[in-house]
Amino acid sequence: MAMNEKKLNEGHAHMRTAENSQKTSLFKWKPDLDVAIEEYSKAAVCFRTCKAYDLAKNAYLKAAELQAQTNAKFYAGKSYEQVALLCKETKQLEQAAELLEKASAMFMDHGTPDSARLVLEKGAKMVEQEFPLKAVHMYKKASAIADNEDRPNNAAENIGKAARILIHQRKLEQSIEYLKKEIHHHKKTQNWPMIGKAAVGVIMLYLHNEDFAGGFNFYEDYFKCPELSDGDDAMYMYRLLKAYDTADEAAGRAILDSPLVRHMDNAFAKLARDLAIPETGTSSQDWGPSPHDPIDEIAEATARLAADDYCEEEEDEELDLL
């Protein structure tokens, strides 16, 4: 208790020194802002040590304002980040996120975009459960920073996280838009497995919106390319679209309950669980044999003809021997 009181008094003393250093007089024409910043920072540490969090936040904020004023933008960002961490400790998550956005802006002004992106990612993760749409906003900003810095993997990861939050929030149109952006970033690095996974999500979202045409057109655009056409994702989505179009509940459910879908991330697995196959199909496509099945109708017919030819050849040989 005595130690806390000592630190508290020490913190107040640093605050007084900081305030006095900003005053002018007959012989002191300019405020000493560097001293004020240092003293506010020392006060914040003292207050934090004795768990006087509101006083610590106030001291850090005063330091941040002066650091921004003196063009020490990086240090201003660090001070805002410290206040945000204190807000997290006191369960003020929304305020913490806003402060991390301020920190990000300071880092961008300073010319350190990686730091700007990282604090946005930290803030988004912090508020994801309680303020999901705020998290979406922060992940989107982090993705934009990564994109500007030519970091497509980071850009894809952040916009992908935003998309999955939007799926849980049932904002399906926006989810489609964000997943398409994720695919766009993955294409820059030719990350075909991740493109395939995101494309599966897009198709299921179209079907949730009862937009078979949108889902089928998207399948045609992406899963017909050589890099994806032979993969499991393409095969399963072809069968799902066919089951949806022809109202084949059993076939559709088999796809949606398959290991490929069940083992996807939570957002996509939930989409699969909740997707209803219509009772009446539109039969809008002439499906014919599947291009993905190992043995389709054409292959079966070819195999039968080959077998018939082989049998006829064997009979001819037997007759020749006789």
Long-range contacts (C-beta under 8 A, 24 or more apart in sequence): 3-50, 4-50, 4-51, 5-50, 7-46, 7-47, 7-49, 7-50, 8-46, 8-47, 8-50, 8-52, 8-55, 10-46, 11-42, 11-43, 11-44, 11-46, 11-47, 11-50, 11-52, 11-55, 11-59, 12-43, 14-39, 14-40, 14-42, 14-43, 14-46, 14-59, 15-39, 15-40, 15-43, 15-59, 18-43, 18-62, 33-66, 33-69, 33-70, 34-70, 36-62, 36-66, 37-63, 37-66, 37-67, 37-70, 37-72, 37-75, 40-66, 41-79, 44-82, 48-86, 53-86, 53-89, 53-90, 56-86, 57-83, 57-86, 57-87, 60-86, 64-102, 64-106, 68-106, 73-106, 73-107, 73-109, 73-110, 74-106, 74-107, 74-110, 74-112, 74-115, 76-103, 76-106, 77-102, 77-103, 77-104, 77-105, 77-106, 77-107, 77-110, 77-115, 77-116, 77-119, 78-103, 80-106, 81-119, 84-119, 84-123, 88-126, 93-126, 93-127, 93-130, 93-131, 94-127, 94-130, 94-131, 94-134, 96-123, 96-126, 96-127, 97-123, 97-124, 97-126, 97-127, 97-131, 97-134, 97-135, 97-138, 100-126, 100-138, 101-138, 101-141, 104-141, 104-145, 108-145, 113-145, 113-148, 113-149, 114-149, 116-145, 117-142, 117-145, 117-146, 117-149, 117-154, 117-158, 120-145, 121-158, 124-158, 124-161, 128-165, 132-165, 132-168, 132-169, 133-165, 133-169, 135-161, 135-162, 135-165, 136-162, 136-165, 136-166, 139-165, 140-178, 143-181, 143-185, 147-185, 152-185, 152-186, 152-188, 152-189, 153-185, 153-189, 153-191, 155-185, 156-182, 156-185, 156-186, 156-191, 156-194, 159-185, 160-198, 163-198, 163-201, 163-267, 164-265, 164-266, 164-267, 164-268, 165-267, 167-201, 167-205, 167-267, 167-268, 167-270, 167-271, 168-267, 168-270, 172-205, 172-208, 172-209, 173-209, 175-201, 175-205, 176-202, 176-205, 176-206, 179-205, 183-222, 190-227, 192-227, 192-228, 192-231, 195-222, 195-227, 195-228, 196-223, 196-228, 196-231, 196-233, 196-234, 197-233, 197-264, 197-268, 199-223, 199-228, 199-233, 199-237, 200-233, 200-236, 200-237, 200-261, 200-264, 200-268, 201-264, 201-267, 201-268, 201-271, 203-237, 203-240, 203-241, 204-240, 204-268, 204-271, 204-272, 204-275, 205-271, 207-240, 207-241, 207-244, 207-275, 208-271, 208-274, 208-275, 210-278, 212-241, 212-244, 212-245, 212-282, 212-284, 213-284, 215-241, 215-244, 216-241, 216-245, 216-284, 216-285, 229-291, 229-292, 230-292, 232-260, 233-260, 234-292, 235-290, 235-292, 235-293, 236-260, 236-261, 238-290, 238-291, 238-292, 239-290, 239-292, 241-285, 242-285, 242-287, 242-290, 243-277, 244-277, 244-278, 244-281, 245-281, 245-282, 245-283, 245-284, 245-285, 245-287, 246-281, 246-283, 246-287, 247-277, 247-278, 247-279, 247-280, 247-281, 248-277, 248-281, 249-277, 249-279, 252-277, 253-277
